[in-house]
Amino acid sequence: MQAALALAERGRGRTAPNPNVGCVIVKNGRVLGRGWTQPGGRPHAEAMALAEAGDAAWGATVYTTLEPCAHASPRGPACSDLLTEARVASVIAALGDPDPRTHGRGHDRLRAAGIAVETGLRADDARRSMAGFLTRQARGRPHVTLKLATSLDGCIALASGASKWITGAPARAHAHLERARNEAILVGRGTYEADAPTLDVRLDGLTDRRPRRLILTRHAGLVPASAEPQATSPEVAQTPAQGRGDGWEVINSPQAIVDLENVDHLLVEGGAQTASAFLAADLVDRLLLYRAPILIGGGTPAIGDIGLSNLADAHGHWRLRDRRMLGIDTFEDYERTP
């Protein structure tokens, strides 16, 4: 299952609206097939692994991070049907599929065909791996990660606004890896105008990852008057941003992220007002904190007012998942407390 989870990470940020699933097929101690959900959501992980295993899948054990789908699609057959046809002996799934088109029916179909089914192995890890898909299913919005790069005293820039670079090269490379794991990246209008961010992925082997670029602003003047919105919602304008060329989308509130199609993982990169807006709206699921061993003093704080009136209310919302050194900088990964 650990191998299946690792394979699932290859698809993260590229499979929406489908989940990023990993699958490994094993028999007699040998791995016969591996698969992960491909960009755009097809082929599914189980289909890839079965294609690699071929006829040898008969009597094998299948490890998959999510219940095999039970719904037919013009883009491919149901994975529960493929596994039944391959005559595998057992399927071990980390999680059941909350999608109402499957939701238990995949496992029921396998059991009806005489295939043993187990669930729950490495379930917590699978939930983190597929956080985008599961958040969309449960909350109707993308899974939101807020990234902050600060000094020891919690500043993200000098008082003048200069912010390049607070953290060192290893921390910035790690942040680019995080970019590659999201379908979209969002900044506020101030960051957009001050930094002219490209929001691309500048890592060898991952430069083809091009997350959608979003700007949070209530000022319609940012969008050329001649441009016609193309989005399904008036709150999301898929139009060129003024003076910056094509490829930017504008949203007018944090809540408008629910209308973003094919975005299950959203990375919020800045600035302070944007971070505050998402925190105040209770829309942040994960915090990435990069802290450089420097003091700025009198600089721009990382976040502003988030509506907190009682200090006791600040406790119990976050738990630490990871802490490590990235060069001389400290990295901390927090997740929302269930």
C-alpha positions in Angstrom: 0.0 0.0 0.0 2.9 2.3 0.6 4.0 1.8 -2.9 0.5 2.5 -4.2 0.4 5.7 -2.1 3.7 6.8 -3.6 2.4 6.2 -7.1 -0.7 8.2 -6.3 1.4 11.3 -5.6 2.6 11.3 -9.3 -0.9 12.3 -10.3 -1.6 14.9 -7.6 -2.7 18.2 -9.0 -3.3 16.8 -12.5 -6.3 14.5 -12.3 -9.2 16.7 -11.2 -12.1 16.2 -11.0 -11.0 12.5 -10.6 -9.0 11.4 -7.5 -5.3 10.7 -7.8 -5.2 7.0 -7.1 -2.3 4.6 -7.0 -2.5 0.8 -7.5 -0.1 -2.1 -7.2 -0.9 -5.8 -8.2 1.1 -8.5 -6.4 1.2 -12.3 -6.7 3.6 -14.8 -5.0 5.7 -12.0 -3.7 6.2 -10.4 -7.1 4.9 -7.0 -8.3 3.1 -7.6 -11.6 1.6 -4.2 -12.3 1.7 -0.6 -11.2 -0.5 2.3 -12.1 -1.6 5.8 -11.1 -4.4 8.0 -12.4 -3.2 9.8 -15.5 -3.5 13.6 -16.2 -7.1 14.6 -16.9 -8.4 11.6 -14.8 -8.0 8.7 -17.3 -6.8 6.0 -17.5 -7.5 5.1 -13.9 -4.8 3.6 -11.7 -6.3 0.1 -11.7 -6.7 0.1 -15.5 -3.0 1.0 -15.9 -1.9 -1.7 -13.4 -4.0 -4.4 -15.0 -2.7 -3.5 -18.5 0.9 -4.0 -17.2 0.0 -7.2 -15.4 -1.9 -8.8 -18.3 -3.1 -12.4 -17.8 -0.8 -12.8 -14.8 -3.3 -10.8 -12.8 -5.4 -13.9 -12.4 -5.4 -14.9 -8.7 -3.4 -11.8 -7.7 -3.9 -9.3 -4.8 -4.6 -5.7 -5.8 -3.6 -2.8 -3.5 -5.4 0.4 -4.4 -5.7 3.7 -2.5 -9.4 4.1 -3.3 -12.4 1.8 -3.9 -12.4 0.8 -7.6 -15.1 2.7 -9.5 -18.4 1.2 -10.4 -19.8 3.7 -12.9 -19.3 3.4 -16.6 -17.9 6.3 -18.5 -17.5 7.2 -22.2 -13.8 7.5 -21.3 -13.3 4.0 -20.0 -14.9 1.0 -18.3 -15.5 0.7 -14.6 -12.5 -0.5 -12.7 -14.5 -3.0 -10.6 -15.6 -4.6 -13.9 -12.0 -4.8 -15.2 -10.8 -6.4 -11.9 -13.7 -8.9 -12.1 -12.8 -9.8 -15.7 -9.2 -10.2 -14.7 -10.2 -12.7 -12.0 -8.0 -11.2 -9.3 -8.3 -13.0 -5.9 -8.5 -10.0 -3.6 -8.7 -6.2 -3.5 -7.3 -4.2 -0.6 -8.4 -0.6 -0.7 -7.3 2.1 1.7 -10.6 4.0 1.4 -14.1 3.7 0.2 -15.1 6.1 -2.6 -17.5 8.9 -1.4 -18.6 9.6 -5.0 -22.3 8.7 -5.0 -21.8 7.0 -8.4 -19.6 4.3 -6.7 -19.9 4.7 -2.8 -19.7 1.0 -1.9 -21.0 -0.4 -5.2 -17.5 -1.1 -6.4 -16.8 -3.3 -3.5 -20.2 -4.9 -3.6 -19.6 -5.8 -7.3 -16.2 -7.4 -6.5 -17.6 -9.4 -3.6 -20.5 -10.6 -5.8 -17.9 -12.0 -8.2 -16.2 -13.9 -5.3 -13.3 -11.5 -4.9 -12.2 -10.8 -1.3 -12.3 -7.1 -0.3 -10.6 -5.4 2.6 -10.6 -1.7 3.4 -8.9 0.7 5.9 -5.2 -0.1 5.3 -3.2 3.2 5.5 -6.5 5.0 5.5 -5.2 8.2 7.0 -2.3 8.4 4.6 -4.8 7.9 1.7 -7.0 10.7 3.0 -4.0 13.1 2.9 -3.0 11.8 -0.5 -6.5 12.5 -2.0 -7.3 15.5 0.1 -8.3 17.5 -2.9 -10.9 15.0 -4.2 -12.2 14.2 -0.7 -12.6 17.9 0.2 -14.4 18.6 -3.0 -16.8 15.7 -2.3 -17.4 16.7 1.4 -17.3 20.5 1.2 -17.9 21.3 -2.4 -14.7 23.3 -2.8 -10.9 22.7 -3.4 -8.5 21.7 -0.7 -6.7 24.9 0.2 -3.1 25.1 1.2 -1.8 28.5 2.5 2.0 29.0 2.0 3.8 31.7 4.1 7.5 32.5 3.9 8.5 34.7 6.8 11.3 36.0 9.0 11.6 34.9 12.6 9.5 37.9 13.7 6.7 36.9 11.3 7.3 39.4 8.4 6.9 38.6 4.8 8.6 41.7 3.4 10.4 44.9 4.4 8.2 48.0 5.1 9.0 49.1 1.6 7.4 45.9 0.3 10.7 44.2 -0.9 10.4 40.5 -0.3 13.0 38.8 -2.6 14.3 36.7 -1.1 13.4 36.0 2.5 14.1 32.2 2.3 17.0 30.4 0.7 17.2 28.3 -2.5 16.4 24.9 -0.8 13.2 26.4 0.7 12.2 28.0 -2.6 12.8 24.7 -4.4 10.5 22.9 -1.9 7.8 25.6 -2.5 8.1 24.9 -6.3 7.5 21.2 -5.6 4.4 22.2 -3.7 3.3 24.3 -6.7 3.5 21.2 -8.9 1.0 19.4 -6.7 -1.8 21.9 -7.2 -4.2 22.6 -10.1 -4.2 26.3 -9.3 -2.2 28.9 -7.5 -3.8 32.2 -6.1 -2.3 35.5 -5.1 -3.8 38.8 -4.1 -3.9 41.9 -6.3 -1.1 43.5 -4.3 1.3 40.6 -4.9 0.2 40.5 -8.5 1.1 44.1 -9.1 4.2 44.4 -6.9 5.9 41.1 -7.8 4.7 40.2 -11.3 4.7 36.5 -10.3 4.9 33.9 -13.0 3.7 31.1 -10.6 5.4 28.5 -12.7 7.3 25.4 -11.6 11.0 25.8 -12.0 12.3 22.3 -11.2 14.0 20.0 -13.5 11.6 17.3 -14.7 8.5 19.3 -13.6 8.6 22.4 -15.8 5.6 21.0 -17.8 3.4 21.5 -14.7 1.5 24.7 -15.3 -1.0 25.4 -12.5 -3.8 27.8 -13.3 -3.0 31.4 -12.1 -5.7 33.2 -10.1 -5.9 36.7 -8.7 -8.1 37.6 -5.7 -9.5 41.2 -6.2 -12.8 43.0 -5.9 -11.7 45.6 -8.4 -13.1 44.9 -11.8 -10.7 47.4 -13.4 -8.0 44.7 -13.2 -9.7 43.0 -16.1 -9.8 44.7 -19.5 -13.2 46.2 -20.2 -13.3 44.5 -23.6 -12.8 41.0 -22.2 -15.9 38.9 -21.8 -16.0 36.5 -18.8 -15.9 32.9 -19.8 -16.5 31.2 -16.4 -19.7 29.4 -15.4 -20.0 31.8 -12.4 -19.9 35.6 -12.5 -17.6 35.4 -9.5 -14.9 33.7 -11.5 -13.7 35.6 -14.6 -11.5 33.5 -16.9 -10.1 36.5 -18.7 -6.7 38.0 -19.4 -5.5 40.2 -16.5 -4.7 43.8 -17.5 -1.1 44.4 -18.6 0.0 40.8 -18.0 -1.1 38.8 -21.0 -3.2 35.7 -21.2 -3.6 32.9 -18.7 -4.9 34.7 -15.5 -8.3 34.3 -13.9 -9.9 36.7 -11.4 -12.1 35.8 -8.5 -13.8 38.4 -6.3 -13.9 36.5 -2.9 -12.4 33.5 -1.2 -15.8 31.8 -1.3 -15.8 32.0 -5.1 -13.3 29.0 -5.2 -16.3 26.7 -5.1 -17.0 27.7 -8.7 -13.5 26.7 -10.0 -14.0 23.8 -12.3 -11.4 21.0 -12.3 -9.5 22.5 -9.4 -9.3 20.2 -6.4 -6.0 21.5 -4.9 -5.5 25.3 -4.5 -2.3 26.9 -3.3 -2.6 30.4 -1.8 0.8 32.1 -2.0 0.1 35.7 -0.9 0.0 38.3 0.3 -1.0 39.2 3.8 -4.5 40.5 3.0 -5.2 37.4 0.9 -3.9 35.1 3.6 -6.1 36.9 6.2 -9.2 36.7 3.9 -8.9 32.9 3.5 -8.2 32.3 7.2 -11.1 34.6 8.3 -13.4 32.7 5.9 -12.3 29.4 7.5 -11.2 28.1 4.1 -7.6 26.9 4.8 -7.0 23.2 5.2 -3.2 23.2 5.3 -0.5 25.6 6.4 3.0 25.6 5.0 5.4 27.8 7.0 8.9 28.6 5.7 10.9 30.6 8.3 14.2 32.2 7.6 16.7 32.9 10.5 16.4 36.6 10.0 14.8 39.5 11.9 13.2 42.3 9.9 11.4 44.5 12.5 8.8 46.9 11.3 8.2 45.0 8.2 5.0 43.7 6.6 3.3 41.1 8.9 2.4 37.7 7.4 -1.3 38.0 8.1 -3.6 40.8 9.3 -6.9 40.7 11.3 -8.7 37.4 10.9 -11.6 38.3 13.2 -10.3 36.7 16.4 -11.7 38.4 19.6 -10.9 35.7 22.2 -7.4 34.2 22.5 -8.9 30.9 23.6 -10.6 30.6 20.2 -7.2 30.5 18.5 -6.3 27.1 20.0 -7.0 23.6 18.8 -7.4 24.4 15.1 -4.0 23.1 13.8 -1.7 20.1 14.3 1.9 19.7 13.2 2.4 17.1 10.5 6.1 17.7 9.5 9.0 19.8 10.6 12.4 19.8 8.9 15.3 22.0 7.9 15.6 23.2 4.3 19.1 24.6 4.2 19.2 27.2 7.0 15.4 27.7 6.9 12.8 25.9 9.0 9.8 24.2 7.3 6.6 23.3 9.1 3.6 21.6 7.7 0.3 21.9 9.6 -3.1 20.4 8.8 -6.5 21.4 9.9 -7.7 19.6 13.1 -10.7 17.5 12.2 
